Amino acid sequence: MKLLVPIDGSKHSLKAVNYAATMAEKFGDSTITLAYVIMYEPYFMDSPELIEKNGQSKAEMVLGEAEKEIAKYSGIGVEKIVEHGSSAGDKIIDIAEGGKYDTIVMGSQGLSNLKRFLLGSVSTRVSQYAPCTVVLVR
């Protein structure tokens, strides 16, 4: 089984990591791909270099934490992807289309209420347009 787990460091994304690891362990011979999107939000005035530096640091921290969670389970391969973009939902869909995943497992929430209002829910977008099954974890 090939699972895609988009993560952002929120408690909901860590729940999704554990849920995916439980699924993978039960199915056996499974791989979890952890995906983190460094957001380039046009309304921020930070330089691209600063966004990249801060984004890479956070990506490494969040991916490392998720990888430690998966290590608690047995027989699961782990891959990591870091992408860049202004829409996390679109990037996740692109990754899913290119990787031929069986299932996307993701947290149902991750953004603050204000960002969700301004940008829309990433999980809603992914569940509507993903090329495979999407499991939302609360």
Secondary structure as GFF3:
##gff-version 3
##sequence-region A 1 138
A	DSSP	beta_strand	2	6	.	.	.	ID=ss1
A	DSSP	alpha_helix	11	27	.	.	.	ID=ss2
A	DSSP	beta_strand	30	39	.	.	.	ID=ss3
A	DSSP	alpha_helix	48	70	.	.	.	ID=ss4
A	DSSP	beta_strand	76	85	.	.	.	ID=ss5
A	DSSP	alpha_helix	88	99	.	.	.	ID=ss6
A	DSSP	beta_strand	103	107	.	.	.	ID=ss7
A	DSSP	alpha_helix	113	119	.	.	.	ID=ss8
A	DSSP	alpha_helix	122	129	.	.	.	ID=ss9
A	DSSP	beta_strand	133	137	.	.	.	ID=ss10
###
